[in-house]
Each structure stands twice: as C-alpha cells, then as structure tokens.
Amino acid sequence: MRVVRTLAALVAGIVVAIGFAAGTGSAAAAPLAPVQNLEVDRYLGKWWQLATVPSFWGVTCARDTSAFYTRIDAKTIGVDNQCTGPTGMRGGVVGRATVVDTTSNAALSVRFPQTPASINPNGAPNYIVAHLEDGDSPDAPYKYSIVGDPSRASGFLLSRDKVVSDAELRRLTKEIERVGFNPCTFLISPTTGGRNDYSPLCAI
C-alpha cells in the first residue's frame, strides 16, 4: 500500500509540475550554457540529488538518489548512480562521462551501457554543468551543482549535503531559473531525514 501511495504522489507531482510549466512559459530557447571553468577534481566524489526534472528512468527511484564520480583518466569520469526504489530495495546504474569541452570541462557526454537510450552515437554532450558553488574554501569540493542536457529536457539539482533547509532550496531555485530552467518542472527528490514529498521547486 505504501508503494502505491509513493507512486501516486510522484504521478501527482508530475501533473502539478506540468500544470505550473504550462502557466509560466517554456525555458529559454538558447541551449543550456556550461560554466566557464569546472575543476574536475573538485567535482569528484558523492553528490545527493535534491530535485530533478522527472524522467521515465527516475520513476524507479523513490528516495535517497545519489551520484558518485571518480576520475578514470584526464578526460573520463566514472559514474555510479544509486537510489532506493519504491519497494525499499537499493538499485543503481554505472557508466562513464567523457569531457567533450576541454576548455570549460563542463560539457560532458554520459553513457550507461545498461541503458541503450543513454548512448549518443556522435558523443554530443548531454550533461552540462550550468551552475557551481564553492564549498568552505575556493579549493574545497564544490558544494552545489545545477546540471542538465542542452535542451533542458533533463535537469538535476545536486548537493554535497543530503538534506538542506527550505530557505536554501528557495535560494537555489533562483539559480535554476537564472540558467534558463523553468523551476516548476523540477520536483523535490525525497531524502531520508529531509523532505518526503515531490513538490515542484516553484511551490516551496
């Protein structure tokens, strides 16, 4: 019964997000722009997903969605995505990200062998880092990241902290809007100890 309620909440959240999006207009027409300079070593490690633009793949994740990045070589990053599904089972997918734009290091092509639809034959970038925020010092790992594909059909708000305050979510929502996303298309990603709903960010 709990699984049914969880999935129903997610579907309801998607419907609400679509309704908000229809009322606020589409995202900017220009492709999502990468940050000027991403220091790869500061981007590595574990990130928690605070919110995301819903996808068919994302429905399999009910809470505690994370990504762990490791360096393989100068242009290749290992990707390990994990989450807890509606039944409470942990699951995930492993892939690789290749740096496409070596000037900024912020445009990458991510592919998951187990998910053929994720493989772009021409290696075009599908993971654009559009916003970064420093941690406790300029040399520390980045604290927040906003990522999406060039058309903004996908989007992710990532954090080093698993749980953040609603005030911080509202501040980050302004950054999501600044880089050209419609924040109403982003739904909260539930986390243990944090929010447990799928509300659109524009409603927080």
QUICOR-V187843 format. One record per residue. N is the residue number from 1. RES is the residue in one letter. PSI is psi in radians with two decimals (* if undefined). OMEGA is omega in radians with two decimals (999 if undefined). BURIAL is + if it has 24 or more other ideal C-beta (glycine too) atoms within 12 Angstrom, else -. Layout:
n=N res=RES psi=PSI omega=OMEGA burial=BURIAL
n=N res=RES psi=PSI omega=OMEGA burial=BURIAL
This chain:
n=1 res=M psi=-0.69 omega=-3.14 burial=-
n=2 res=R psi=-0.67 omega=3.12 burial=-
n=3 res=V psi=-0.73 omega=3.13 burial=-
n=4 res=V psi=-0.76 omega=3.13 burial=-
n=5 res=R psi=-0.70 omega=-3.14 burial=-
n=6 res=T psi=-0.84 omega=-3.13 burial=+
n=7 res=L psi=-0.64 omega=3.11 burial=-
n=8 res=A psi=-0.69 omega=3.11 burial=-
n=9 res=A psi=-0.69 omega=3.14 burial=+
n=10 res=L psi=-0.80 omega=3.12 burial=+
n=11 res=V psi=-0.74 omega=3.12 burial=-
n=12 res=A psi=-0.70 omega=3.12 burial=-
n=13 res=G psi=-0.71 omega=3.11 burial=+
n=14 res=I psi=-0.75 omega=3.13 burial=+
n=15 res=V psi=-0.77 omega=3.12 burial=-
n=16 res=V psi=-0.77 omega=-3.12 burial=+
n=17 res=A psi=-0.73 omega=3.12 burial=+
n=18 res=I psi=-0.69 omega=3.12 burial=-
n=19 res=G psi=-0.78 omega=3.09 burial=-
n=20 res=F psi=-0.74 omega=-3.11 burial=+
n=21 res=A psi=-0.71 omega=3.14 burial=+
n=22 res=A psi=-0.53 omega=-3.11 burial=-
n=23 res=G psi=-0.24 omega=-3.07 burial=-
n=24 res=T psi=-0.03 omega=3.09 burial=-
n=25 res=G psi=2.94 omega=-3.08 burial=-
n=26 res=S psi=2.91 omega=3.12 burial=-
n=27 res=A psi=2.91 omega=-3.13 burial=+
n=28 res=A psi=2.54 omega=-3.07 burial=-
n=29 res=A psi=-0.55 omega=-3.10 burial=-
n=30 res=A psi=2.49 omega=3.12 burial=-
n=31 res=P psi=2.63 omega=3.10 burial=-
n=32 res=L psi=2.23 omega=-3.06 burial=+
n=33 res=A psi=2.37 omega=3.09 burial=+
n=34 res=P psi=2.73 omega=3.01 burial=+
n=35 res=V psi=2.79 omega=-3.06 burial=+
n=36 res=Q psi=-0.60 omega=-3.09 burial=-
n=37 res=N psi=2.06 omega=3.07 burial=-
n=38 res=L psi=2.14 omega=3.06 burial=+
n=39 res=E psi=1.87 omega=-2.97 burial=-
n=40 res=V psi=-0.77 omega=-3.09 burial=+
n=41 res=D psi=-0.52 omega=3.12 burial=-
n=42 res=R psi=-0.23 omega=-3.14 burial=+
n=43 res=Y psi=-0.33 omega=-3.09 burial=+
n=44 res=L psi=2.87 omega=3.13 burial=+
n=45 res=G psi=-2.84 omega=-3.01 burial=+
n=46 res=K psi=2.37 omega=3.04 burial=+
n=47 res=W psi=2.53 omega=3.04 burial=+
n=48 res=W psi=2.44 omega=3.13 burial=+
n=49 res=Q psi=2.01 omega=3.13 burial=+
n=50 res=L psi=-0.55 omega=-3.13 burial=+
n=51 res=A psi=2.74 omega=-3.12 burial=+
n=52 res=T psi=2.70 omega=2.95 burial=+
n=53 res=V psi=2.13 omega=-3.04 burial=+
n=54 res=P psi=2.50 omega=3.07 burial=+
n=55 res=S psi=2.87 omega=3.11 burial=+
n=56 res=F psi=-0.61 omega=3.14 burial=-
n=57 res=W psi=-0.62 omega=-3.08 burial=-
n=58 res=G psi=-0.37 omega=-3.13 burial=+
n=59 res=V psi=-0.42 omega=3.14 burial=+
n=60 res=T psi=-0.18 omega=-3.14 burial=+
n=61 res=C psi=2.09 omega=-3.13 burial=+
n=62 res=A psi=-0.55 omega=-3.12 burial=+
n=63 res=R psi=2.95 omega=3.03 burial=+
n=64 res=D psi=0.93 omega=3.13 burial=+
n=65 res=T psi=2.29 omega=-3.09 burial=+
n=66 res=S psi=2.83 omega=3.05 burial=+
n=67 res=A psi=2.40 omega=3.11 burial=+
n=68 res=F psi=2.13 omega=-3.07 burial=+
n=69 res=Y psi=2.35 omega=3.10 burial=+
n=70 res=T psi=2.59 omega=3.11 burial=-
n=71 res=R psi=2.27 omega=3.05 burial=-
n=72 res=I psi=-0.86 omega=3.02 burial=-
n=73 res=D psi=-2.93 omega=-3.01 burial=-
n=74 res=A psi=-0.51 omega=-3.07 burial=-
n=75 res=K psi=0.08 omega=-3.03 burial=-
n=76 res=T psi=2.34 omega=-3.13 burial=-
n=77 res=I psi=2.32 omega=3.04 burial=+
n=78 res=G psi=2.43 omega=-3.09 burial=-
n=79 res=V psi=2.18 omega=3.10 burial=+
n=80 res=D psi=1.76 omega=-3.14 burial=+
n=81 res=N psi=2.30 omega=-3.11 burial=+
n=82 res=Q psi=2.66 omega=3.05 burial=+
n=83 res=C psi=2.97 omega=3.04 burial=+
n=84 res=T psi=2.22 omega=-3.11 burial=+
n=85 res=G psi=3.08 omega=-3.11 burial=-
n=86 res=P psi=-0.47 omega=-3.13 burial=+
n=87 res=T psi=-0.02 omega=-3.12 burial=-
n=88 res=G psi=-0.07 omega=3.13 burial=-
n=89 res=M psi=2.47 omega=3.05 burial=-
n=90 res=R psi=2.50 omega=3.11 burial=-
n=91 res=G psi=3.03 omega=3.13 burial=-
n=92 res=G psi=-3.10 omega=3.14 burial=+
n=93 res=V psi=2.48 omega=-3.09 burial=+
n=94 res=V psi=2.39 omega=3.14 burial=+
n=95 res=G psi=-2.83 omega=-3.14 burial=+
n=96 res=R psi=2.61 omega=3.06 burial=+
n=97 res=A psi=2.28 omega=3.12 burial=+
n=98 res=T psi=2.25 omega=3.11 burial=+
n=99 res=V psi=2.09 omega=-3.13 burial=+
n=100 res=V psi=-0.71 omega=-3.13 burial=+
n=101 res=D psi=1.75 omega=-3.08 burial=+
n=102 res=T psi=-0.09 omega=3.06 burial=-
n=103 res=T psi=-0.83 omega=-3.14 burial=-
n=104 res=S psi=-0.42 omega=-3.01 burial=-
n=105 res=N psi=0.20 omega=-3.01 burial=+
n=106 res=A psi=0.10 omega=3.05 burial=+
n=107 res=A psi=2.01 omega=-3.04 burial=+
n=108 res=L psi=2.76 omega=3.03 burial=+
n=109 res=S psi=1.97 omega=-3.09 burial=+
n=110 res=V psi=2.37 omega=3.12 burial=+
n=111 res=R psi=2.46 omega=3.09 burial=+
n=112 res=F psi=1.94 omega=-3.10 burial=+
n=113 res=P psi=-0.56 omega=-3.13 burial=-
n=114 res=Q psi=-0.20 omega=-3.12 burial=-
n=115 res=T psi=1.54 omega=-3.07 burial=-
n=116 res=P psi=-0.57 omega=-3.10 burial=-
n=117 res=A psi=-0.29 omega=-3.13 burial=-
n=118 res=S psi=-0.15 omega=-3.04 burial=+
n=119 res=I psi=1.99 omega=3.12 burial=-
n=120 res=N psi=2.04 omega=-3.05 burial=-
n=121 res=P psi=-0.63 omega=-3.09 burial=-
n=122 res=N psi=0.08 omega=3.07 burial=-
n=123 res=G psi=0.37 omega=3.13 burial=-
n=124 res=A psi=2.62 omega=-3.11 burial=-
n=125 res=P psi=2.39 omega=3.06 burial=+
n=126 res=N psi=0.17 omega=-3.14 burial=+
n=127 res=Y psi=1.73 omega=-3.12 burial=+
n=128 res=I psi=2.12 omega=3.06 burial=+
n=129 res=V psi=1.86 omega=-3.01 burial=+
n=130 res=A psi=-0.28 omega=-3.12 burial=+
n=131 res=H psi=2.38 omega=3.09 burial=+
n=132 res=L psi=2.59 omega=3.02 burial=+
n=133 res=E psi=2.41 omega=-3.14 burial=+
n=134 res=D psi=2.79 omega=3.04 burial=-
n=135 res=G psi=-2.43 omega=-3.07 burial=-
n=136 res=D psi=-0.37 omega=3.11 burial=-
n=137 res=S psi=2.83 omega=-3.13 burial=-
n=138 res=P psi=-0.39 omega=-3.12 burial=-
n=139 res=D psi=-0.15 omega=-3.11 burial=-
n=140 res=A psi=2.85 omega=3.07 burial=-
n=141 res=P psi=2.57 omega=3.07 burial=+
n=142 res=Y psi=2.58 omega=-3.08 burial=+
n=143 res=K psi=-0.68 omega=-3.14 burial=+
n=144 res=Y psi=2.64 omega=3.09 burial=+
n=145 res=S psi=2.46 omega=3.01 burial=+
n=146 res=I psi=2.17 omega=-2.98 burial=+
n=147 res=V psi=2.61 omega=3.04 burial=+
n=148 res=G psi=3.08 omega=3.04 burial=+
n=149 res=D psi=2.88 omega=-3.04 burial=+
n=150 res=P psi=-0.59 omega=-3.09 burial=+
n=151 res=S psi=-0.08 omega=-3.10 burial=-
n=152 res=R psi=0.35 omega=3.05 burial=+
n=153 res=A psi=-0.42 omega=3.02 burial=-
n=154 res=S psi=2.66 omega=3.14 burial=+
n=155 res=G psi=2.53 omega=-3.10 burial=+
n=156 res=F psi=2.35 omega=2.98 burial=+
n=157 res=L psi=1.99 omega=-3.05 burial=+
n=158 res=L psi=2.57 omega=-3.10 burial=+
n=159 res=S psi=2.58 omega=3.01 burial=+
n=160 res=R psi=-0.49 omega=3.12 burial=+
n=161 res=D psi=2.38 omega=-3.13 burial=+
n=162 res=K psi=-0.59 omega=-3.10 burial=-
n=163 res=V psi=2.32 omega=3.04 burial=-
n=164 res=V psi=2.86 omega=-3.11 burial=+
n=165 res=S psi=2.81 omega=3.07 burial=-
n=166 res=D psi=-0.61 omega=3.11 burial=-
n=167 res=A psi=-0.70 omega=3.11 burial=-
n=168 res=E psi=-0.67 omega=3.08 burial=+
n=169 res=L psi=-0.72 omega=3.13 burial=+
n=170 res=R psi=-0.67 omega=3.10 burial=-
n=171 res=R psi=-0.77 omega=-3.13 burial=-
n=172 res=L psi=-0.50 omega=3.08 burial=+
n=173 res=T psi=-0.63 omega=3.10 burial=+
n=174 res=K psi=-0.60 omega=3.10 burial=-
n=175 res=E psi=-0.64 omega=3.08 burial=+
n=176 res=I psi=-0.75 omega=3.11 burial=+
n=177 res=E psi=-0.65 omega=-3.11 burial=+
n=178 res=R psi=-0.62 omega=-3.12 burial=-
n=179 res=V psi=0.12 omega=2.97 burial=+
n=180 res=G psi=0.07 omega=3.05 burial=+
n=181 res=F psi=2.70 omega=2.90 burial=+
n=182 res=N psi=1.93 omega=-3.06 burial=+
n=183 res=P psi=-0.29 omega=3.12 burial=+
n=184 res=C psi=-0.27 omega=3.11 burial=+
n=185 res=T psi=-0.16 omega=3.09 burial=+
n=186 res=F psi=2.21 omega=3.06 burial=+
n=187 res=L psi=2.52 omega=3.06 burial=+
n=188 res=I psi=2.43 omega=3.01 burial=+
n=189 res=S psi=1.92 omega=-3.07 burial=+
n=190 res=P psi=2.50 omega=3.09 burial=+
n=191 res=T psi=2.52 omega=3.08 burial=+
n=192 res=T psi=2.18 omega=-3.10 burial=-
n=193 res=G psi=-0.15 omega=3.14 burial=-
n=194 res=G psi=-2.60 omega=3.14 burial=+
n=195 res=R psi=2.59 omega=-3.07 burial=+
n=196 res=N psi=0.48 omega=-3.08 burial=-
n=197 res=D psi=3.07 omega=-3.13 burial=+
n=198 res=Y psi=0.62 omega=-3.08 burial=+
n=199 res=S psi=2.56 omega=3.00 burial=+
n=200 res=P psi=2.53 omega=-3.12 burial=+
n=201 res=L psi=-0.56 omega=-3.11 burial=+
n=202 res=C psi=-0.16 omega=3.14 burial=+
n=203 res=A psi=0.02 omega=-3.11 burial=+
n=204 res=I psi=* omega=999 burial=+
